[in-house]
Amino acid sequence: MTAIITGAGRGIGAEIALRLAKDGFNVALNDLNADALAETAGKCKEFGVEAECFPADVSKHDDCEAMVKSIKERFGTLDVLVNNAGITRDGLLARMSEENYDLVIAVNQKSVFNMMKQVCAVMMKQRSGRVINVSSVAGLHGNAGQFNYSASKAAVIGMTKSAAKEFGPRGIAVNAIAPGFIQTPMTDALTDEQKAAILNLIAMKRYGTVDEIAGLVSFLAGKDSAYITGQVIEISGGLSM
């Protein structure tokens, strides 16, 4: 069984890779940061699985086509795709440059199209597969200062639901997860005042952890979720209640 994880060099993507390796998946790891990928691969191999690095720009169609071909040749089957690659270029709409809008859309949204087009072609022949797209609560509810990011993540939700309808008859389940505020180096850098304001919005009064996100992905990649498709699962500690 093979899982492909984009944006696997660090943070949520790296933790997802480790969890799926622990679950027994061979993992194909993608990121632009080759050094970070190698570190993730080394940790994954500790679980006794195969882990290979595939540095590529998933916002580029040709890169994805070549990468997926290589992964198929290396592992034989493509059983799980986790579209996790993403960036932010935050700013108010009135001040947002076209460059920063286009870049976020390319990395966060077009990469999902690029990867699903290539991987699902293989999964359709297999008549099986799981796709887990990482969206965000910003895609569900919007967020001031994240016009581009929210647009990209909302698009991922629509793409997930459409793909679930297209690929369901071929045995492929397509779901999305929508994380809220997750403890990462980015949230660690916030001021105490900013942290207090954010925590006040969360029912559980704490940030989520990367291993909690990985646990949800593990469930959606496993046999217990076989009859779940086209869903968007918010994992935010009650942020939007």
N, C-alpha and C positions, 0 to 999 in steps of 0.2 A: 504494500500500500504506500502510495506516494502523496505527499502534500507539498504544494507550492505556496510559499509565503513571500509576498512583496513587502518591501520596507522592513526587512528582517534584521537589519544591522544593529538596531538598538531599540530601547523602549518597549512599547506594546508589541511590535512585530517580533522582536527577539524573544520576548516571553512566550508569545504564541508558538514560535518555532520550538522552544524548549518543551512546552507542554505537549505538543503533537509528537515530538520525538519520544517523550516519556510514554505516550500512548502507543508507541510502536510503529509510527509512521517513519519511513525514509523521508527526508526533507530536502527540497530544492529551495535554496535561499537566495533571494534577490535583494539588491540594494545598490546604490551608486558607490557606497563606501566599502571598498574591498577589504580594508583592514578590519572594520567592524564586522563584516560578514564572516571573515575567517575566525574571529573570536566566537561568534555565535555558533558556527559550525563545529568548532572544537568542543564546546559545551554540549551540543546535541549528540555528538559521537559517544559521549560518556554513557548514554543510555543504550548503547549497543546497536544503534541504527546507522544507516548511511546518511551522510550529510554533505551536500555539494553546493558550492557557491557559484552563482550566475550573475555577476555584475552587469547591469543593463539599465537603460533609461526607459522605464515602462510608459512614459508619455509618448514614446515614439513607436509607431506601428511596426516598422521593420525590425527594431530591436526585440520586440515581443515575439514576433514570428520566428526569428532565429533562435531566441532563448527557449521557447516552448518546444521547438523541434529538437534542440539539444537535450532538453530534459526528458522528452519522450524516448529518444535514443538511449539515454543513460539509464532510465528507470523502467521503461516498458509501459507502465500504466500511469495515468494522471487521475487520482482519486479525489483529491481535495484541493481547491484553490481558495486562498485567503487573500483578498485584495485589501492590503493594509497601507500601501504606500501613500503618503500624504504630506503636504506642507502647509504652512500659513504665511500669508503676507498681509497682516491685519492693517486696517486703516478705515477711516470714515469714507463713505461713498464719495462725498464731495471732493475729497483729496486723493482718491485712489487712482493710480496710474493704469492705463490700459495694459501695460506690461505686467503689472502685478495681478491684474484680473486674469489675463490670459494664462499666465504661468500656473496659478492655482487651479484653474479649470483643467489645464492639460495634465497636471500631475495627479490631481485628486479624482477627476471625472473621466477624462479620455483614457487614462491607464486602465480603468475598469472595462471600458469597451475593448481596448486592445487585448487585454488578457483573456477576457471571457470569450471573445471571438475565436481566439486560437485554442484555448483549453477546452471549451465546450464542443468544438468540432471533434476532438478526441473522445470526450465523454459521451457524445451521442453515439459514436461507433461502439463504445463499451456498453452503452445503455445503463450507465450508472455514473454517479459523481455528486459531489457536494461543493457548492460555492458559498463562501461567506464573505460578504462585503462589509468593510468597516466604514460606517457612516458616522453620525454625530448627533447629539441633541440639538446642535446648531442647525442641522438639516431638517429637524422636526419643528423647531420653534423659532429659528432665527436668532441672531445675536448682534447687537449694535457693534459696529467696528469690524464685523466679519462678513460683509456683503458677499465677497467672492467665495470665502470658505463655506458660508451657509448655502450659497447657490450650488456649489460643487457637491456638497453632502446631501442636499435635497434631491439633486439629480440622481445620485447613487441609489436613493430609495426608490425613485420611479423606475430606474433601470432594473433594480432587483425584482420588483413586482412584475414587470413586463417579461423579464427573462424566465421567471418562475412559471409563467403561463406558457411560454414557448417550449421550454425544456422539460416540463413536468412529464409529458407523455413518454419521454425517453429515459425516465428514471433518474433525472437530475434534480436535486433540491437546491433552490437558491434562496438564501436568507440574508438579512442585514442585521448588524448590531449597531446601536447608537449609544456610545459611551458619553458620560457626562464629564465632570471634573475628575481626572485621574492623577494620582500622585506621581509626578515625574520631575526631572530637574527644572522644567519650565515653571511648574507650580511652586516648587521650592524657592524660586527666585522672587516670588511675590512678596510684597510688604505685609506686615502683620495686619494692617488695616484692610488691605485687599483680601487677604485670606479670611478675615472675619466676615467681610461682606459676602463672599462666596458661600462660606459655610452656613450663613444665615438662610440661604436659599434652599439648602439641601435638608430634606426631612431627617436623614440619618446623621447629620452634623459631622460628617467626615468625608474626605476624598475617597474615591475608589482606588484600588491597587491594580497593577498590571497583571498580577496573577489571577485576579477576579475576572478580568477581561478574557484572559487565556482560558479560564475554566469554562466560560460560556462558549467560546469557539470550539473547545474540546467536545462539549455536548453536541453542538450542531454538526460536528464532523463525525460523530459516533453513531452507533446503531440505534440508540434510544430516541433519536430525533428523525427517524426514517420517514415519518408521515407529516413532517413540518416543512412547509415551503411558502415562499412569498411573504414572509413575516419580517417585521422590523422590531427587534427586541431592545428596548431602552434599558441601559444599565447605568443608572445615575444616582442611586441612593434616594430617589424620590425628588429629584430636582424640579420636575415640572408639575408636581401635584398642587 
